[in-house]
Amino acid sequence: MRDGRMRSLLADLARFVLVGGLGLVLDVVVFNLLRQSSLTDGHVGGAVLIAKALAASLAIMANWAGNRWWTFRAHRRSNAVSEAVMFFVVSLVGSGISLLCLAVSHYVLDLTSVLADNVSANVIGLALGSAFRFLVARTWIFRDRGARLTSDAAAALPIGGGR
């Protein structure tokens, strides 16, 4: 990989991590507020999963805004609604990874403490989900369409043309 592309990748990754870090704080705070208030296991069936889904949804919206206007600002799509829907769908899959980790830990392994819920959902699950989201965001949602057009145009040139 060329130095310029590597620097671009690392810069995108650093911004993505910072935006995601803010989303993580939002996610964890909302999750724990909900888990400690009305959405406790004793009051609502599946409460821990509902709390996590609500917290993740708020974090997804915040992350899309941060990634659209900062991380991938040079590659954002002209249709913000379409981009937001794509980002939300991809993020739901990433959040599904987190929910799966939480469900296995909480309901299968019977690790039901607040600490266990946070480790499974907000450490393991978010790390795996974030890696998935970055890969898909950079290669599909916010991909560098200009670079692709340039390589497509170069491929269309006759052999030796323009060199």
C-alpha positions in Angstrom: 0.0 0.0 0.0 1.4 3.4 -0.9 2.3 5.9 1.9 -0.5 8.3 1.0 -3.1 5.6 1.1 -1.7 4.3 4.4 -1.8 7.8 5.9 -5.3 8.3 4.7 -6.4 4.9 6.2 -4.7 5.7 9.5 -6.2 9.2 9.6 -9.7 7.8 8.9 -9.2 5.1 11.5 -8.1 7.7 14.2 -11.1 9.9 13.5 -13.4 6.9 13.4 -12.1 5.8 16.8 -12.6 9.2 18.3 -16.2 9.5 17.0 -16.8 6.0 18.1 -15.4 6.8 21.5 -17.9 9.5 22.0 -20.6 7.1 20.7 -19.4 4.5 23.2 -19.7 7.0 26.1 -23.2 7.8 25.0 -24.1 4.1 24.6 -22.7 3.1 28.0 -24.3 5.9 29.9 -27.7 5.4 28.4 -27.5 1.6 28.7 -26.6 1.9 32.4 -29.2 4.6 33.1 -31.9 2.4 31.5 -30.6 -0.8 33.2 -30.7 0.8 36.6 -34.0 2.5 36.2 -37.2 1.2 34.6 -35.6 -1.4 32.4 -34.5 -3.9 35.0 -35.0 -7.7 34.6 -37.5 -7.8 37.4 -39.9 -5.3 35.7 -39.7 -6.1 32.0 -38.8 -9.3 30.2 -35.7 -9.0 28.1 -35.0 -5.6 29.7 -31.3 -5.8 29.4 -31.5 -6.3 25.6 -34.1 -3.5 25.2 -31.9 -1.1 27.2 -28.9 -2.1 25.0 -30.9 -1.7 21.8 -32.1 1.8 22.8 -28.6 2.9 23.9 -27.1 1.6 20.7 -29.6 3.3 18.5 -28.8 6.7 20.0 -25.1 6.1 19.6 -25.6 5.0 16.0 -27.2 8.3 15.2 -24.5 10.3 16.9 -21.8 8.2 15.2 -23.3 8.7 11.7 -23.3 12.5 12.2 -19.7 12.5 13.4 -18.5 10.2 10.6 -20.4 12.1 7.9 -19.2 15.6 8.9 -15.7 14.7 10.2 -14.3 11.3 9.6 -15.3 10.8 6.0 -16.3 14.3 5.1 -14.5 14.2 1.8 -16.3 11.1 0.8 -19.8 11.6 2.1 -22.7 11.0 -0.3 -24.8 13.8 -1.7 -28.0 12.0 -0.5 -27.7 12.2 3.3 -30.9 10.1 3.9 -29.6 7.2 1.8 -26.2 7.4 3.5 -27.9 7.5 7.0 -30.0 4.5 6.2 -27.0 2.6 4.9 -25.0 3.6 8.0 -27.9 2.6 10.3 -28.3 -0.8 8.7 -24.5 -1.5 8.9 -24.5 -0.3 12.5 -27.4 -2.5 13.4 -25.5 -5.5 12.2 -22.5 -4.3 14.2 -24.8 -3.7 17.2 -26.2 -7.2 16.7 -22.7 -8.5 17.3 -22.7 -6.6 20.6 -26.2 -7.9 21.5 -25.2 -11.4 20.7 -22.2 -11.2 23.0 -24.5 -9.8 25.7 -27.2 -12.4 25.2 -24.7 -15.3 25.4 -23.1 -13.9 28.5 -26.3 -12.9 30.3 -28.7 -15.7 29.3 -26.5 -18.6 28.3 -23.5 -18.3 30.7 -25.7 -16.7 33.4 -23.2 -13.9 34.0 -25.8 -11.3 35.0 -23.9 -8.7 37.1 -23.6 -5.2 35.8 -19.9 -5.7 35.3 -20.4 -8.9 33.2 -23.1 -7.2 31.1 -20.8 -4.2 30.5 -17.8 -6.4 29.6 -19.7 -8.6 27.2 -21.7 -5.8 25.5 -19.5 -2.7 25.9 -16.0 -4.2 25.6 -16.1 -7.4 23.6 -19.2 -6.8 21.6 -18.5 -3.1 20.8 -14.9 -3.9 19.8 -16.0 -6.6 17.4 -18.9 -4.6 16.1 -16.7 -1.5 15.6 -14.2 -3.4 13.6 -17.0 -4.6 11.3 -18.5 -1.0 11.0 -15.2 0.6 10.2 -14.4 -1.9 7.4 -17.9 -1.5 5.8 -18.1 2.3 6.4 -14.8 2.9 4.7 -15.2 0.4 1.8 -18.9 0.9 1.0 -20.7 3.8 2.7 -18.0 6.4 2.6 -15.7 4.9 0.0 -13.5 7.1 -2.1 -15.5 7.2 -5.3 -13.0 9.5 -6.9 -10.2 7.0 -6.5 -12.4 4.3 -8.0 -13.3 6.5 -10.9 -9.6 7.3 -11.5 -8.6 3.6 -11.5 -11.6 2.8 -13.8 -10.6 5.6 -16.2 -7.0 4.3 -16.2 -8.2 0.8 -16.9 -10.2 2.1 -19.9 -7.1 3.6 -21.5 -5.5 1.7 -24.3 -2.3 -0.1 -23.3 0.5 2.4 -23.0 -2.0 5.3 -23.4 -1.4 8.4 -21.3 1.9 7.0 -19.8 
